Amino acid sequence: MAGNPKNQPIGLDIGHSSLKMVQLAVGEGHVKVLAAQRAPLDVDPALDDQMREQVVIRTVRRLLAESPFRGRSVISSLPIDKLRITSLRLSETEMPEADKILRKEAAERFGLDPHRDPIDYIHAGSVRQGDVVKDEHILFATDSETIGSHIRVLEEAGLTPVGIDAPPCALFRTFERTMRRQEDRERTVIFIDVGHRFTTVVFGRNSEICFVKQIPVGIGQFTGEVASALGISCADAESLRLRVLRDEPVDASTRRPVIDALNVMAERLAGEISLCLRYYTVTFRGKRVERAIVAGGGAYEQVLLDALRRHLSVDVEIAEPLRGFEHDSGPGEDRGGNRSADLALAVGLSLKGWSVCVSARTYGDPLESILEGEPL
């Protein structure tokens, strides 16, 4: 890479079923992948949080030992189910007191302490409500105990946390760099991260996030639907789902029920996302939606991609978060954007601080707000 590249912090995405770690180096507008790794988290659902944390710690330590990560600084994201998200509209007369109003509202909605728990927000745009124009804000909140526990796990794994980010912000940052042409700024892109238990939907326009939604449906529910339809274990159902996905030989009498079960969940999830699109088009009138980009572990589920195309009526693409980056020849790295959709969140975390776009803010004291510090 030309120039003097700067090593970014490691981006760590701790999911429900797998863990992803990506580290980038940037210099003179170029980005290089120093290391990109993923590992399954073989955690028995019956295990408590403390046992799960130990699995995460061991997995992180192993990947650090096996991979060419440079330094131990890390930016991670909270699990999406630990982050509360809601929207609120303020009138022009309320804007001088916006900070106070928004923090109070979030605390009341989620049962948090506005003086102790992390609460912050981003401006999503101006919307017309009747004859009045209001400013819509997206609120992000969590509790200080969740932050403290998260930081403790990172430190026990041998990492030095320098930031915690909200998953929707990190996801958007991954792709914001591709939306800088003037014609792209006038169009909205839907970013869809299909995780194991949750799907995160982010609408982005003009280098800004304008809508966020958490949907409690993920690829784990796809597997569960197959297990229920066939009366088999989730492990066997996951094996069947993957065989069908890879177009491997499966008995016709089994393949059809598997596809039918997957279609049930695909239609449900695509229907939920289409409701998000409907809300967006009504709220932000005249804003054209150009395409949808699907990331996460469920990005290659063909029945879901087909359902999204039917429900959204826009181009639907599989995310390639490493596309256009330079690569080392280290083992285990994903090159050329090939099947790297599940790394999108980790890429956005490692990019934090380099790309100028919306993000959750670097925290100071471990029990202070994760969203305090540098202004948005």
Buried (B, 14 or more C-beta within 10 A) or exposed (E): EEEEBEBBBBBBBBBBBBBBBBBBBBBEEBBBBBBBBBBEBEBEEEEEEEEBBBBBBEBBBBBBEBBBBEEBBBBBBBBBEBBBBBBBBBEEEBEEEBEEBBBEBBBEEBEBEBEBBBBBBBBBBEBEEEEEEBBBBBBBBBBBEBBEBBBBBBBBBEBEBBBBBBBBBBBBBBBBBEBEEEEBEEBBBBBBBBBBBBBBBBBBBBBBBBBBBBBEBBBBBBBBBBBEBBEBEBEBBBBBBEBBBEEEEBEEEBBEEBBEBBBBBBBBBBEBBBBBBEBBBEBBEEBEBBEBBBBBBBBBBEBBBBBBBBBBEBEBBBBBBBEEBBBBEBEEBBBEBEEBBBBBBBBBBBBBBBBEBBBBBBBEEBBBBBBBEEEB
